[in-house]
Amino acid sequence: MPVSTRIRGFTLIEILVVLVIISIITAVAVLSLGSLGGNSAVKHAAEQLADLTDLAAQQAIMRGQQYGLRIAPHGYAFLLFDGHTWTPVQDDELLRARRIDSSVTLSLQLEGTPISLPADTTQQAESDSGNADSQKQALKPQIMLLSSGEITPFKITVSGGGQHPPYLVTGDLLHGIQLVSPDAHSSS
């Protein structure tokens, strides 16, 4: 009987399956590295600002209190109106004054008009918390989150020092508080 010396190789289907698996793994790796890129501090700051502002707006309605938001280039503070003066929120760890990463910058527009921001809201809110005269003069929110559900129409731009496009945090009565990613507002 003749011995057949047939050399078995890979079929075309086997090669194609391996190529598809390699391309899927490569695509997942590229997408994962892209999300870890240099824009993560900007994204985190924008997400946190949008979430906390939405929380304050909801608390204003549920508690029947007037909240305000004061923005600075590298921080923000939530304020509470007691009927006479605005004071920094003291008893709520989530709505405490915050400083953001120095590589991230905030800018504010109210009804389409750019607003000049104070140097540092969070430091001012922390240092003024014991000085009532200073609070009456200095601490006033740029954005109001009222118990009636009304919101001062605003657009906060959260940008980094790099070449990445900025995130937007927007708010108005019709749409509420929204986070707009760079992809969404660059295409519109």
C-alpha positions as CSV (number, residue, x, y, z in Angstrom):
1,M,0.0,0.0,0.0
2,P,1.3,3.4,-0.9
3,V,1.8,5.8,2.0
4,S,0.4,9.1,1.2
5,T,2.5,12.0,2.4
6,R,-0.1,14.7,2.3
7,I,1.0,17.9,4.0
8,R,-2.0,19.4,5.8
9,G,-2.0,23.3,5.9
10,F,-4.5,25.8,7.1
11,T,-7.7,26.3,5.3
12,L,-8.8,29.7,4.1
13,I,-11.6,29.7,6.6
14,E,-9.2,29.1,9.5
15,I,-6.9,31.9,8.4
16,L,-9.8,34.3,8.1
17,V,-11.1,33.4,11.6
18,V,-7.7,34.1,13.1
19,L,-7.5,37.5,11.2
20,V,-10.9,38.5,12.5
21,I,-10.0,37.6,16.1
22,I,-6.7,39.6,15.8
23,S,-8.6,42.6,14.4
24,I,-11.2,42.5,17.2
25,I,-8.5,42.4,19.8
26,T,-6.6,45.2,18.2
27,A,-9.7,47.4,18.0
28,V,-10.6,46.8,21.6
29,A,-7.0,47.7,22.6
30,V,-7.0,50.9,20.5
31,L,-10.3,52.0,22.0
32,S,-9.2,51.3,25.5
33,L,-6.0,53.3,25.0
34,G,-7.9,56.2,23.5
35,S,-10.2,56.5,26.5
36,L,-7.1,56.6,28.8
37,G,-5.6,59.4,26.8
38,G,-4.7,62.9,27.9
39,N,-8.3,64.1,28.1
40,S,-9.3,62.0,31.1
41,A,-8.9,64.9,33.6
42,V,-11.1,67.2,31.5
43,K,-13.7,64.4,31.1
44,H,-13.7,63.6,34.8
45,A,-14.1,67.3,35.8
46,A,-16.9,67.8,33.3
47,E,-18.8,64.7,34.4
48,Q,-18.4,65.6,38.1
49,L,-19.6,69.2,37.5
50,A,-22.6,68.1,35.5
51,D,-23.6,65.4,38.0
52,L,-23.2,67.6,41.0
53,T,-25.1,70.5,39.4
54,D,-27.9,68.2,38.5
55,L,-28.0,66.9,42.1
56,A,-28.1,70.4,43.5
57,A,-31.0,71.3,41.1
58,Q,-32.9,68.2,42.2
59,Q,-32.2,69.0,45.9
60,A,-33.5,72.5,45.4
61,I,-36.8,71.2,44.2
62,M,-37.1,68.4,46.8
63,R,-36.1,70.6,49.8
64,G,-37.7,73.8,48.7
65,Q,-34.4,75.6,49.0
66,Q,-32.6,78.0,46.6
67,Y,-29.2,76.8,45.5
68,G,-26.6,78.7,43.5
69,L,-23.4,77.8,41.7
70,R,-20.3,80.0,41.6
71,I,-17.7,79.2,39.0
72,A,-14.0,80.1,38.9
73,P,-11.4,79.1,36.3
74,H,-10.1,76.2,38.5
75,G,-13.0,75.4,40.8
76,Y,-16.6,75.9,41.8
77,A,-18.8,76.2,44.9
78,F,-22.4,75.5,45.6
79,L,-24.2,78.2,47.6
80,L,-27.4,78.1,49.6
81,F,-29.7,81.1,50.1
82,D,-31.1,81.5,53.6
83,G,-33.5,84.3,52.7
84,H,-31.0,87.1,53.2
85,T,-27.5,86.0,52.1
86,W,-25.8,83.3,50.1
87,T,-23.5,81.0,52.1
88,P,-21.4,78.0,51.0
89,V,-23.1,74.7,51.5
90,Q,-21.6,73.4,54.7
91,D,-23.4,70.2,55.8
92,D,-23.3,68.3,52.5
93,E,-20.1,66.6,51.5
94,L,-21.2,66.1,47.9
95,L,-21.9,69.8,47.4
96,R,-18.8,71.1,49.1
97,A,-16.5,73.7,47.3
98,R,-14.2,72.0,44.9
99,R,-10.9,72.7,43.1
100,I,-10.2,71.0,39.9
101,D,-7.0,69.8,38.3
102,S,-4.8,72.8,37.4
103,S,-4.6,71.5,33.8
104,V,-8.4,71.9,33.5
105,T,-10.0,75.4,33.0
106,L,-13.6,76.4,33.3
107,S,-15.3,79.2,31.4
108,L,-18.9,80.4,31.7
109,Q,-21.5,81.8,29.4
110,L,-24.9,83.1,30.6
111,E,-27.4,83.4,27.9
112,G,-24.6,83.4,25.3
113,T,-22.6,86.2,27.0
114,P,-19.1,85.3,28.3
115,I,-18.8,86.0,32.0
116,S,-15.6,87.2,33.7
117,L,-14.8,84.7,36.4
118,P,-13.3,85.4,39.9
119,A,-9.8,84.2,40.6
120,D,-10.7,81.3,42.9
121,T,-14.2,80.6,44.1
122,T,-13.4,77.6,46.3
123,Q,-10.7,79.4,48.3
124,Q,-13.0,82.4,48.8
125,A,-15.9,80.3,49.9
126,E,-13.8,78.4,52.4
127,S,-12.2,81.6,53.9
128,D,-15.4,83.6,53.9
129,S,-17.5,80.9,55.6
130,G,-16.9,82.6,59.0
131,N,-17.0,86.2,57.9
132,A,-20.7,87.3,57.4
133,D,-19.9,90.9,56.1
134,S,-17.6,89.5,53.4
135,Q,-20.2,86.9,52.4
136,K,-22.9,89.6,51.9
137,Q,-20.6,91.5,49.5
138,A,-18.7,88.8,47.7
139,L,-20.6,85.5,47.6
140,K,-23.2,85.6,44.9
141,P,-23.8,82.8,42.5
142,Q,-23.6,83.2,38.7
143,I,-26.1,80.3,38.2
144,M,-29.3,79.9,40.2
145,L,-30.9,76.5,40.8
146,L,-34.3,77.4,42.2
147,S,-36.8,75.4,44.2
148,S,-39.4,76.1,41.4
149,G,-37.2,74.1,39.0
150,E,-36.0,77.2,37.2
151,I,-32.3,77.3,36.2
152,T,-30.3,80.2,35.0
153,P,-29.5,79.3,31.3
154,F,-25.8,78.6,31.2
155,K,-23.0,76.9,29.3
156,I,-19.8,76.0,31.1
157,T,-16.8,75.0,28.9
158,V,-14.4,72.5,30.5
159,S,-11.2,72.5,28.6
160,G,-7.6,71.2,29.0
161,G,-4.3,72.6,28.0
162,G,-3.9,70.2,25.1
163,Q,-5.3,69.9,21.7
164,H,-8.4,68.0,22.8
165,P,-11.8,69.6,22.2
166,P,-13.6,70.8,25.4
167,Y,-16.6,69.3,27.1
168,L,-19.7,71.4,27.7
169,V,-22.0,71.4,30.7
170,T,-25.2,73.1,29.8
171,G,-28.3,74.0,31.7
172,D,-31.7,75.5,30.9
173,L,-35.3,75.0,32.0
174,L,-36.3,72.9,29.0
175,H,-33.4,70.4,28.9
176,G,-32.2,70.5,32.5
177,I,-28.5,69.9,33.1
178,Q,-26.6,68.1,30.3
179,L,-23.0,67.0,29.6
180,V,-22.1,67.5,26.0
181,S,-19.1,65.5,24.8
182,P,-16.6,67.0,22.3
183,D,-17.8,64.6,19.6
184,A,-21.4,65.7,20.0
185,H,-20.9,69.5,19.9
186,S,-18.2,69.5,17.2
187,S,-20.5,67.7,14.8
188,S,-23.4,70.1,15.4
